[in-house]
């Protein structure tokens, strides 16, 4: 299992954890966890916003999720974890 703790511009302290079949996003400010099975996970990198912070939307395909807005200092740790999640998705996309 892997995880990264970041400071999100809008959400505050966030922990993104990759488990064998699930990606979870924990938010410190609210008692809310976004839990996405790798089989249903869509990672949409939206690029930098007008302040230069990287944005990525993590959701179920066509469904609800969470958008992270991350300063570059945290992005360099978050993006490799998301790439790892993408790599782990492959076995779940085949029957």
Biopython code that builds the backbone (N, CA, C, O; Angstrom):
import numpy as np
from Bio.PDB.StructureBuilder import StructureBuilder

atoms = [
    (1, "UNK", "N", (0.832, -1.183, 0.000)),
    (1, "UNK", "CA", (0.000, 0.000, 0.000)),
    (1, "UNK", "C", (0.878, 1.249, 0.000)),
    (1, "UNK", "O", (1.970, 1.260, 0.567)),
    (2, "UNK", "N", (0.382, 2.287, -0.641)),
    (2, "UNK", "CA", (1.100, 3.553, -0.741)),
    (2, "UNK", "C", (0.149, 4.695, -0.416)),
    (2, "UNK", "O", (-1.059, 4.591, -0.628)),
    (3, "UNK", "N", (0.699, 5.774, 0.094)),
    (3, "UNK", "CA", (-0.107, 6.951, 0.360)),
    (3, "UNK", "C", (0.765, 8.182, 0.301)),
    (3, "UNK", "O", (1.989, 8.115, 0.416)),
    (4, "UNK", "N", (0.091, 9.330, 0.115)),
    (4, "UNK", "CA", (0.764, 10.617, 0.126)),
    (4, "UNK", "C", (-0.148, 11.615, 0.844)),
    (4, "UNK", "O", (-1.364, 11.623, 0.652)),
    (5, "UNK", "N", (0.468, 12.446, 1.665)),
    (5, "UNK", "CA", (-0.259, 13.498, 2.391)),
    (5, "UNK", "C", (0.096, 14.823, 1.738)),
    (5, "UNK", "O", (1.269, 15.145, 1.554)),
    (6, "UNK", "N", (-0.941, 15.591, 1.388)),
    (6, "UNK", "CA", (-0.714, 16.848, 0.675)),
    (6, "UNK", "C", (-1.579, 17.951, 1.285)),
    (6, "UNK", "O", (-2.523, 17.680, 2.027)),
    (7, "UNK", "N", (-1.239, 19.191, 0.960)),
    (7, "UNK", "CA", (-2.072, 20.345, 1.282)),
    (7, "UNK", "C", (-2.762, 20.775, -0.001)),
    (7, "UNK", "O", (-2.130, 21.291, -0.923)),
    (8, "UNK", "N", (-4.067, 20.554, -0.046)),
    (8, "UNK", "CA", (-4.874, 20.948, -1.190)),
    (8, "UNK", "C", (-5.286, 22.403, -1.003)),
    (8, "UNK", "O", (-5.602, 22.818, 0.112)),
    (9, "UNK", "N", (-5.286, 23.176, -2.078)),
    (9, "UNK", "CA", (-5.604, 24.599, -2.012)),
    (9, "UNK", "C", (-7.007, 24.834, -1.443)),
    (9, "UNK", "O", (-7.192, 25.736, -0.626)),
    (10, "UNK", "N", (-7.982, 24.048, -1.854)),
    (10, "UNK", "CA", (-9.353, 24.243, -1.397)),
    (10, "UNK", "C", (-9.786, 23.323, -0.280)),
    (10, "UNK", "O", (-10.595, 23.711, 0.563)),
    (11, "UNK", "N", (-9.264, 22.116, -0.257)),
    (11, "UNK", "CA", (-9.724, 21.112, 0.696)),
    (11, "UNK", "C", (-8.899, 21.053, 1.971)),
    (11, "UNK", "O", (-9.330, 20.442, 2.949)),
    (12, "UNK", "N", (-7.742, 21.661, 1.986)),
    (12, "UNK", "CA", (-6.865, 21.588, 3.150)),
    (12, "UNK", "C", (-6.040, 20.306, 3.126)),
    (12, "UNK", "O", (-5.666, 19.819, 2.059)),
    (13, "UNK", "N", (-5.761, 19.765, 4.307)),
    (13, "UNK", "CA", (-4.938, 18.548, 4.422)),
    (13, "UNK", "C", (-5.705, 17.353, 3.853)),
    (13, "UNK", "O", (-6.846, 17.093, 4.236)),
    (14, "UNK", "N", (-5.059, 16.633, 2.935)),
    (14, "UNK", "CA", (-5.659, 15.482, 2.262)),
    (14, "UNK", "C", (-4.649, 14.342, 2.263)),
    (14, "UNK", "O", (-3.451, 14.557, 2.078)),
    (15, "UNK", "N", (-5.144, 13.136, 2.473)),
    (15, "UNK", "CA", (-4.327, 11.931, 2.318)),
    (15, "UNK", "C", (-4.940, 11.117, 1.191)),
    (15, "UNK", "O", (-6.133, 10.813, 1.208)),
    (16, "UNK", "N", (-4.116, 10.766, 0.214)),
    (16, "UNK", "CA", (-4.543, 9.907, -0.887)),
    (16, "UNK", "C", (-3.823, 8.579, -0.690)),
    (16, "UNK", "O", (-2.595, 8.519, -0.652)),
    (17, "UNK", "N", (-4.613, 7.521, -0.567)),
    (17, "UNK", "CA", (-4.047, 6.201, -0.285)),
    (17, "UNK", "C", (-4.433, 5.212, -1.381)),
    (17, "UNK", "O", (-5.602, 5.089, -1.745)),
    (18, "UNK", "N", (-3.437, 4.520, -1.891)),
    (18, "UNK", "CA", (-3.642, 3.486, -2.896)),
    (18, "UNK", "C", (-3.550, 2.131, -2.219)),
    (18, "UNK", "O", (-2.522, 1.779, -1.642)),
    (19, "UNK", "N", (-4.631, 1.381, -2.296)),
    (19, "UNK", "CA", (-4.681, 0.018, -1.783)),
    (19, "UNK", "C", (-4.709, -0.923, -2.977)),
    (19, "UNK", "O", (-4.797, -0.456, -4.113)),
    (20, "UNK", "N", (-4.640, -2.218, -2.764)),
    (20, "UNK", "CA", (-4.584, -3.137, -3.913)),
    (20, "UNK", "C", (-5.718, -2.984, -4.921)),
    (20, "UNK", "O", (-5.493, -3.170, -6.117)),
    (21, "UNK", "N", (-6.928, -2.653, -4.475)),
    (21, "UNK", "CA", (-8.045, -2.528, -5.412)),
    (21, "UNK", "C", (-8.786, -1.207, -5.310)),
    (21, "UNK", "O", (-9.759, -0.994, -6.034)),
    (22, "UNK", "N", (-8.345, -0.301, -4.417)),
    (22, "UNK", "CA", (-9.100, 0.921, -4.130)),
    (22, "UNK", "C", (-8.163, 2.114, -4.000)),
    (22, "UNK", "O", (-7.049, 1.986, -3.492)),
    (23, "UNK", "N", (-8.622, 3.275, -4.464)),
    (23, "UNK", "CA", (-7.964, 4.544, -4.198)),
    (23, "UNK", "C", (-8.897, 5.324, -3.267)),
    (23, "UNK", "O", (-10.076, 5.502, -3.571)),
    (24, "UNK", "N", (-8.361, 5.789, -2.131)),
    (24, "UNK", "CA", (-9.161, 6.545, -1.171)),
    (24, "UNK", "C", (-8.583, 7.937, -0.991)),
    (24, "UNK", "O", (-7.365, 8.121, -0.987)),
    (25, "UNK", "N", (-9.465, 8.915, -0.842)),
    (25, "UNK", "CA", (-9.075, 10.294, -0.584)),
    (25, "UNK", "C", (-9.714, 10.700, 0.743)),
    (25, "UNK", "O", (-10.938, 10.773, 0.855)),
    (26, "UNK", "N", (-8.876, 10.963, 1.743)),
    (26, "UNK", "CA", (-9.321, 11.364, 3.068)),
    (26, "UNK", "C", (-9.111, 12.870, 3.212)),
    (26, "UNK", "O", (-8.048, 13.388, 2.869)),
    (27, "UNK", "N", (-10.124, 13.569, 3.719)),
    (27, "UNK", "CA", (-10.039, 15.010, 3.918)),
    (27, "UNK", "C", (-10.079, 15.311, 5.409)),
    (27, "UNK", "O", (-10.943, 14.801, 6.121)),
    (28, "UNK", "N", (-9.158, 16.130, 5.883)),
    (28, "UNK", "CA", (-9.079, 16.447, 7.309)),
    (28, "UNK", "C", (-10.194, 17.377, 7.766)),
    (28, "UNK", "O", (-10.645, 17.275, 8.907)),
    (29, "UNK", "N", (-10.646, 18.275, 6.910)),
    (29, "UNK", "CA", (-11.638, 19.288, 7.316)),
    (29, "UNK", "C", (-13.042, 18.722, 7.474)),
    (29, "UNK", "O", (-13.858, 19.286, 8.202)),
    (30, "UNK", "N", (-13.327, 17.631, 6.810)),
    (30, "UNK", "CA", (-14.670, 17.045, 6.862)),
    (30, "UNK", "C", (-14.557, 15.549, 7.122)),
    (30, "UNK", "O", (-13.541, 14.926, 6.813)),
    (31, "UNK", "N", (-15.589, 14.997, 7.680)),
    (31, "UNK", "CA", (-15.622, 13.555, 7.907)),
    (31, "UNK", "C", (-16.128, 12.873, 6.645)),
    (31, "UNK", "O", (-17.189, 12.250, 6.633)),
    (32, "UNK", "N", (-15.347, 13.005, 5.593)),
    (32, "UNK", "CA", (-15.752, 12.467, 4.304)),
    (32, "UNK", "C", (-14.563, 11.767, 3.675)),
    (32, "UNK", "O", (-13.452, 12.297, 3.650)),
    (33, "UNK", "N", (-14.809, 10.584, 3.174)),
    (33, "UNK", "CA", (-13.787, 9.838, 2.458)),
    (33, "UNK", "C", (-14.341, 9.489, 1.092)),
    (33, "UNK", "O", (-15.468, 9.005, 0.980)),
    (34, "UNK", "N", (-13.560, 9.731, 0.054)),
    (34, "UNK", "CA", (-13.942, 9.323, -1.289)),
    (34, "UNK", "C", (-13.217, 8.022, -1.581)),
    (34, "UNK", "O", (-11.987, 7.982, -1.580)),
    (35, "UNK", "N", (-13.967, 6.961, -1.830)),
    (35, "UNK", "CA", (-13.422, 5.627, -2.043)),
    (35, "UNK", "C", (-13.801, 5.193, -3.452)),
    (35, "UNK", "O", (-14.981, 5.112, -3.791)),
    (36, "UNK", "N", (-12.777, 4.913, -4.277)),
    (36, "UNK", "CA", (-12.998, 4.576, -5.684)),
    (36, "UNK", "C", (-12.311, 3.258, -6.018)),
    (36, "UNK", "O", (-11.100, 3.120, -5.851)),
    (37, "UNK", "N", (-13.088, 2.302, -6.486)),
    (37, "UNK", "CA", (-12.508, 1.032, -6.902)),
    (37, "UNK", "C", (-11.715, 1.259, -8.184)),
    (37, "UNK", "O", (-12.147, 2.011, -9.057)),
    (38, "UNK", "N", (-10.565, 0.617, -8.299)),
    (38, "UNK", "CA", (-9.718, 0.818, -9.478)),
    (38, "UNK", "C", (-10.435, 0.443, -10.769)),
    (38, "UNK", "O", (-10.147, 1.017, -11.819)),
    (39, "UNK", "N", (-11.351, -0.496, -10.712)),
    (39, "UNK", "CA", (-12.100, -0.901, -11.912)),
    (39, "UNK", "C", (-12.950, 0.251, -12.435)),
    (39, "UNK", "O", (-13.221, 0.326, -13.633)),
    (40, "UNK", "N", (-13.371, 1.148, -11.547)),
    (40, "UNK", "CA", (-14.274, 2.239, -11.934)),
    (40, "UNK", "C", (-13.593, 3.602, -11.922)),
    (40, "UNK", "O", (-14.231, 4.608, -12.233)),
    (41, "UNK", "N", (-12.323, 3.655, -11.573)),
    (41, "UNK", "CA", (-11.618, 4.913, -11.378)),
    (41, "UNK", "C", (-11.300, 5.624, -12.687)),
    (41, "UNK", "O", (-10.762, 5.030, -13.622)),
    (42, "UNK", "N", (-11.643, 6.901, -12.734)),
    (42, "UNK", "CA", (-11.247, 7.774, -13.838)),
    (42, "UNK", "C", (-10.358, 8.871, -13.255)),
    (42, "UNK", "O", (-10.753, 9.570, -12.322)),
    (43, "UNK", "N", (-9.152, 9.015, -13.813)),
    (43, "UNK", "CA", (-8.213, 10.058, -13.392)),
    (43, "UNK", "C", (-8.136, 11.070, -14.521)),
    (43, "UNK", "O", (-7.632, 10.767, -15.603)),
    (44, "UNK", "N", (-8.637, 12.269, -14.269)),
    (44, "UNK", "CA", (-8.646, 13.316, -15.290)),
    (44, "UNK", "C", (-7.740, 14.462, -14.840)),
    (44, "UNK", "O", (-8.109, 15.262, -13.980)),
    (45, "UNK", "N", (-6.560, 14.526, -15.432)),
    (45, "UNK", "CA", (-5.636, 15.626, -15.128)),
    (45, "UNK", "C", (-6.104, 16.837, -15.925)),
    (45, "UNK", "O", (-6.089, 16.824, -17.155)),
    (46, "UNK", "N", (-6.514, 17.867, -15.228)),
    (46, "UNK", "CA", (-7.061, 19.063, -15.869)),
    (46, "UNK", "C", (-6.010, 20.142, -16.083)),
    (46, "UNK", "O", (-6.310, 21.195, -16.645)),
    (47, "UNK", "N", (-4.794, 19.897, -15.647)),
    (47, "UNK", "CA", (-3.723, 20.856, -15.839)),
    (47, "UNK", "C", (-3.748, 21.960, -14.798)),
    (47, "UNK", "O", (-4.509, 21.891, -13.832)),
    (48, "UNK", "N", (-2.923, 22.972, -14.990)),
    (48, "UNK", "CA", (-2.855, 24.049, -14.000)),
    (48, "UNK", "C", (-4.058, 24.991, -14.108)),
    (48, "UNK", "O", (-4.586, 25.240, -15.191)),
    (49, "UNK", "N", (-4.474, 25.508, -12.935)),
    (49, "UNK", "CA", (-5.515, 26.533, -12.937)),
    (49, "UNK", "C", (-4.868, 27.894, -13.151)),
    (49, "UNK", "O", (-3.678, 27.969, -13.455)),
    (50, "UNK", "N", (-5.632, 28.965, -12.997)),
    (50, "UNK", "CA", (-5.081, 30.297, -13.271)),
    (50, "UNK", "C", (-4.041, 30.750, -12.246)),
    (50, "UNK", "O", (-3.336, 31.730, -12.488)),
    (51, "UNK", "N", (-3.928, 30.055, -11.099)),
    (51, "UNK", "CA", (-2.864, 30.355, -10.130)),
    (51, "UNK", "C", (-1.661, 29.417, -10.297)),
    (51, "UNK", "O", (-0.681, 29.524, -9.560)),
    (52, "UNK", "N", (-1.739, 28.508, -11.257)),
    (52, "UNK", "CA", (-0.633, 27.595, -11.518)),
    (52, "UNK", "C", (-0.667, 26.311, -10.712)),
    (52, "UNK", "O", (0.287, 25.534, -10.757)),
    (53, "UNK", "N", (-1.751, 26.067, -9.969)),
    (53, "UNK", "CA", (-1.886, 24.838, -9.197)),
    (53, "UNK", "C", (-2.450, 23.738, -10.096)),
    (53, "UNK", "O", (-3.392, 23.973, -10.853)),
    (54, "UNK", "N", (-1.880, 22.553, -10.011)),
    (54, "UNK", "CA", (-2.350, 21.428, -10.815)),
    (54, "UNK", "C", (-3.696, 20.938, -10.296)),
    (54, "UNK", "O", (-3.918, 20.861, -9.087)),
    (55, "UNK", "N", (-4.595, 20.606, -11.226)),
    (55, "UNK", "CA", (-5.898, 20.081, -10.854)),
    (55, "UNK", "C", (-6.076, 18.693, -11.447)),
    (55, "UNK", "O", (-5.729, 18.437, -12.600)),
    (56, "UNK", "N", (-6.624, 17.809, -10.630)),
    (56, "UNK", "CA", (-6.920, 16.452, -11.085)),
    (56, "UNK", "C", (-8.256, 16.041, -10.482)),
    (56, "UNK", "O", (-8.508, 16.230, -9.293)),
    (57, "UNK", "N", (-9.107, 15.470, -11.339)),
    (57, "UNK", "CA", (-10.417, 14.996, -10.891)),
    (57, "UNK", "C", (-10.352, 13.478, -10.792)),
    (57, "UNK", "O", (-10.000, 12.798, -11.756)),
    (58, "UNK", "N", (-10.694, 12.954, -9.621)),
    (58, "UNK", "CA", (-10.718, 11.520, -9.359)),
    (58, "UNK", "C", (-12.171, 11.135, -9.145)),
    (58, "UNK", "O", (-12.828, 11.668, -8.251)),
    (59, "UNK", "N", (-12.680, 10.215, -9.955)),
    (59, "UNK", "CA", (-14.103, 9.889, -9.880)),
    (59, "UNK", "C", (-14.365, 8.505, -10.438)),
    (59, "UNK", "O", (-13.497, 7.873, -11.040)),
    (60, "UNK", "N", (-15.604, 8.051, -10.215)),
    (60, "UNK", "CA", (-16.087, 6.892, -10.942)),
    (60, "UNK", "C", (-16.365, 7.356, -12.361)),
    (60, "UNK", "O", (-16.725, 8.514, -12.568)),
    (61, "UNK", "N", (-16.206, 6.478, -13.343)),
    (61, "UNK", "CA", (-16.495, 6.855, -14.729)),
    (61, "UNK", "C", (-17.905, 7.424, -14.808)),
    (61, "UNK", "O", (-18.882, 6.725, -14.537)),
    (62, "UNK", "N", (-18.003, 8.673, -15.176)),
    (62, "UNK", "CA", (-19.293, 9.330, -15.323)),
    (62, "UNK", "C", (-20.016, 9.621, -14.020)),
    (62, "UNK", "O", (-21.206, 9.935, -14.032)),
    (63, "UNK", "N", (-19.314, 9.522, -12.890)),
    (63, "UNK", "CA", (-19.997, 9.713, -11.618)),
    (63, "UNK", "C", (-19.322, 10.710, -10.711)),
    (63, "UNK", "O", (-18.503, 11.526, -11.132)),
    (64, "UNK", "N", (-19.690, 10.615, -9.466)),
    (64, "UNK", "CA", (-19.203, 11.542, -8.447)),
    (64, "UNK", "C", (-17.743, 11.259, -8.102)),
    (64, "UNK", "O", (-17.236, 10.155, -8.305)),
    (65, "UNK", "N", (-17.098, 12.271, -7.583)),
    (65, "UNK", "CA", (-15.710, 12.130, -7.186)),
    (65, "UNK", "C", (-15.230, 13.365, -6.473)),
    (65, "UNK", "O", (-16.014, 14.071, -5.839)),
    (66, "UNK", "N", (-13.940, 13.632, -6.575)),
    (66, "UNK", "CA", (-13.324, 14.762, -5.897)),
    (66, "UNK", "C", (-12.292, 15.383, -6.833)),
    (66, "UNK", "O", (-11.583, 14.680, -7.552)),
    (67, "UNK", "N", (-12.220, 16.708, -6.811)),
    (67, "UNK", "CA", (-11.205, 17.422, -7.577)),
    (67, "UNK", "C", (-10.163, 17.956, -6.607)),
    (67, "UNK", "O", (-10.492, 18.666, -5.657)),
    (68, "UNK", "N", (-8.918, 17.612, -6.849)),
    (68, "UNK", "CA", (-7.807, 18.084, -6.043)),
    (68, "UNK", "C", (-7.136, 19.245, -6.766)),
    (68, "UNK", "O", (-6.933, 19.188, -7.979)),
    (69, "UNK", "N", (-6.796, 20.285, -6.037)),
    (69, "UNK", "CA", (-6.080, 21.441, -6.568)),
    (69, "UNK", "C", (-4.798, 21.542, -5.756)),
    (69, "UNK", "O", (-4.823, 21.861, -4.567)),
    (70, "UNK", "N", (-3.679, 21.265, -6.413)),
    (70, "UNK", "CA", (-2.447, 20.968, -5.693)),
    (70, "UNK", "C", (-1.299, 21.867, -6.147)),
    (70, "UNK", "O", (-1.021, 21.954, -7.343)),
    (71, "UNK", "N", (-0.627, 22.539, -5.205)),
    (71, "UNK", "CA", (0.575, 23.293, -5.552)),
    (71, "UNK", "C", (1.663, 22.348, -6.075)),
    (71, "UNK", "O", (1.697, 21.167, -5.728)),
    (72, "UNK", "N", (2.531, 22.879, -6.897)),
    (72, "UNK", "CA", (3.580, 22.070, -7.540)),
    (72, "UNK", "C", (4.426, 21.283, -6.536)),
    (72, "UNK", "O", (4.835, 20.157, -6.822)),
    (73, "UNK", "N", (4.687, 21.863, -5.372)),
    (73, "UNK", "CA", (5.521, 21.195, -4.374)),
    (73, "UNK", "C", (4.891, 19.871, -3.928)),
    (73, "UNK", "O", (5.612, 18.926, -3.605)),
    (74, "UNK", "N", (3.563, 19.791, -3.905)),
    (74, "UNK", "CA", (2.877, 18.551, -3.536)),
    (74, "UNK", "C", (2.576, 17.694, -4.764)),
    (74, "UNK", "O", (2.495, 16.470, -4.664)),
    (75, "UNK", "N", (2.412, 18.329, -5.910)),
    (75, "UNK", "CA", (2.083, 17.616, -7.146)),
    (75, "UNK", "C", (3.155, 16.596, -7.508)),
    (75, "UNK", "O", (2.847, 15.511, -8.003)),
    (76, "UNK", "N", (4.405, 16.943, -7.262)),
    (76, "UNK", "CA", (5.506, 16.044, -7.628)),
    (76, "UNK", "C", (5.476, 14.754, -6.799)),
    (76, "UNK", "O", (6.108, 13.767, -7.177)),
    (77, "UNK", "N", (4.749, 14.753, -5.674)),
    (77, "UNK", "CA", (4.575, 13.522, -4.891)),
    (77, "UNK", "C", (3.260, 12.833, -5.219)),
    (77, "UNK", "O", (3.183, 11.605, -5.184)),
    (78, "UNK", "N", (2.221, 13.605, -5.538)),
    (78, "UNK", "CA", (0.908, 13.033, -5.818)),
    (78, "UNK", "C", (0.853, 12.342, -7.176)),
    (78, "UNK", "O", (0.339, 11.228, -7.282)),
    (79, "UNK", "N", (1.375, 12.987, -8.213)),
    (79, "UNK", "CA", (1.220, 12.445, -9.564)),
    (79, "UNK", "C", (1.820, 11.039, -9.712)),
    (79, "UNK", "O", (1.187, 10.192, -10.343)),
    (80, "UNK", "N", (3.003, 10.751, -9.165)),
    (80, "UNK", "CA", (3.514, 9.369, -9.271)),
    (80, "UNK", "C", (2.585, 8.341, -8.612)),
    (80, "UNK", "O", (2.477, 7.215, -9.099)),
    (81, "UNK", "N", (1.922, 8.706, -7.526)),
    (81, "UNK", "CA", (0.975, 7.787, -6.893)),
    (81, "UNK", "C", (-0.224, 7.545, -7.809)),
    (81, "UNK", "O", (-0.710, 6.418, -7.905)),
    (82, "UNK", "N", (-0.703, 8.587, -8.478)),
    (82, "UNK", "CA", (-1.820, 8.422, -9.404)),
    (82, "UNK", "C", (-1.414, 7.599, -10.617)),
    (82, "UNK", "O", (-2.213, 6.819, -11.136)),
    (83, "UNK", "N", (-0.189, 7.766, -11.067)),
    (83, "UNK", "CA", (0.322, 6.930, -12.165)),
    (83, "UNK", "C", (0.414, 5.467, -11.728)),
    (83, "UNK", "O", (0.149, 4.560, -12.517)),
    (84, "UNK", "N", (0.788, 5.248, -10.484)),
    (84, "UNK", "CA", (0.835, 3.886, -9.938)),
    (84, "UNK", "C", (-0.579, 3.297, -9.895)),
    (84, "UNK", "O", (-0.767, 2.124, -10.214)),
    (85, "UNK", "N", (-1.562, 4.096, -9.507)),
    (85, "UNK", "CA", (-2.956, 3.639, -9.501)),
    (85, "UNK", "C", (-3.392, 3.261, -10.902)),
    (85, "UNK", "O", (-4.063, 2.248, -11.099)),
    (86, "UNK", "N", (-3.014, 4.070, -11.870)),
    (86, "UNK", "CA", (-3.350, 3.782, -13.268)),
    (86, "UNK", "C", (-2.737, 2.456, -13.721)),
    (86, "UNK", "O", (-3.381, 1.663, -14.408)),
    (87, "UNK", "N", (-1.497, 2.233, -13.329)),
    (87, "UNK", "CA", (-0.815, 0.984, -13.689)),
    (87, "UNK", "C", (-1.495, -0.220, -13.039)),
    (87, "UNK", "O", (-1.578, -1.287, -13.647)),
    (88, "UNK", "N", (-1.976, -0.058, -11.820)),
    (88, "UNK", "CA", (-2.659, -1.151, -11.126)),
    (88, "UNK", "C", (-4.061, -1.391, -11.673)),
    (88, "UNK", "O", (-4.640, -2.449, -11.427)),
    (89, "UNK", "N", (-4.615, -0.439, -12.406)),
    (89, "UNK", "CA", (-5.942, -0.581, -12.983)),
    (89, "UNK", "C", (-5.983, -1.635, -14.071)),
    (89, "UNK", "O", (-7.005, -2.297, -14.249)),
    (90, "UNK", "N", (-4.908, -1.802, -14.792)),
    (90, "UNK", "CA", (-4.901, -2.638, -15.988)),
    (90, "UNK", "C", (-5.540, -4.012, -15.770)),
    (90, "UNK", "O", (-6.393, -4.412, -16.562)),
    (91, "UNK", "N", (-5.148, -4.760, -14.701)),
    (91, "UNK", "CA", (-5.768, -6.070, -14.525)),
    (91, "UNK", "C", (-7.279, -6.009, -14.310)),
    (91, "UNK", "O", (-7.977, -6.975, -14.618)),
    (92, "UNK", "N", (-7.797, -4.903, -13.793)),
    (92, "UNK", "CA", (-9.226, -4.793, -13.534)),
    (92, "UNK", "C", (-10.004, -4.388, -14.777)),
    (92, "UNK", "O", (-11.233, -4.456, -14.775)),
    (93, "UNK", "N", (-9.327, -3.973, -15.826)),
    (93, "UNK", "CA", (-10.016, -3.537, -17.036)),
    (93, "UNK", "C", (-10.237, -4.689, -18.004)),
    (93, "UNK", "O", (-10.917, -4.518, -19.016)),
    (94, "UNK", "N", (-9.690, -5.830, -17.722)),
    (94, "UNK", "CA", (-9.837, -7.015, -18.572)),
    (94, "UNK", "C", (-10.662, -8.062, -17.850)),
    (94, "UNK", "O", (-10.581, -8.186, -16.628)),
    (95, "UNK", "N", (-11.449, -8.808, -18.590)),
    (95, "UNK", "CA", (-12.203, -9.923, -17.993)),
    (95, "UNK", "C", (-11.448, -11.202, -18.187)),
    (95, "UNK", "O", (-11.906, -12.261, -17.760)),
]
sb = StructureBuilder()
sb.init_structure("model")
sb.init_model(0)
sb.init_chain("A")
sb.init_seg("    ")
for serial, (resi, resn, name, xyz) in enumerate(atoms, 1):
    if name == "N":
        sb.init_residue(resn, " ", resi, " ")
    sb.init_atom(name, np.array(xyz, "f"), 0.0, 1.0, " ", f" {name:<3s}", serial, name[0])
structure = sb.get_structure()
